[in-house]
Amino acid sequence: MGDGIILNCKKCGYQKDFIFGIGFMYGDLMDVIETIPKKHREEIYPIVKNYDVHPLFEQKVFKCNKCNGLYNKLWVKIDYDGNKTYETKYKCYKCKIDLEEIDFDLDNEKNQDFKFPDLICPKCGFKYLDQPMIILWD
């Protein structure tokens, strides 16, 4: 089972759901590959075909440091050929710059009040988002 959050902005009403983890949606790497963008599939297929792979994959949340856009993306990391690693990288649709992963460690005491002052609302720029609810998903 995976979990997630709903983030909202008290100033403008922006609200968006984000999920993380893996849930029961993806059984193996081949299931995952079919759901990621074509660019990444084309990079991963030769690795899977030619090497013994050790994959990790899960839903993660990413942000754009320029426009404050927030994205839910399926992250894949594959260790292969002894010391090589492939990892999905994503860019902001609007700004075309690399996205940065956000760590929503809800077990961390710092995040127990479900407030995320480091996140800026992508709609109005208010420097504070909070999380009124936790999501559990399969």
Number of C-alpha atoms within 10 A of each C-alpha: 11 16 17 20 20 16 23 20 22 13 14 12 12 14 15 14 15 19 22 23 17 19 16 10 12 15 10 11 17 13 11 17 19 11 12 15 12 11 9 18 16 11 12 20 12 10 17 16 9 10 12 13 18 13 16 14 19 17 19 21 20 23 22 22 16 14 16 19 19 22 22 16 19 21 21 21 17 19 17 17 12 9 6 9 14 15 15 18 14 21 15 20 12 10 14 11 14 16 22 17 18 14 10 15 10 15 8 8 9 11 13 10 11 18 16 16 12 10 21 20 26 18 15 13 14 15 14 16 23 19 18 12 12 15 13 12 14 11
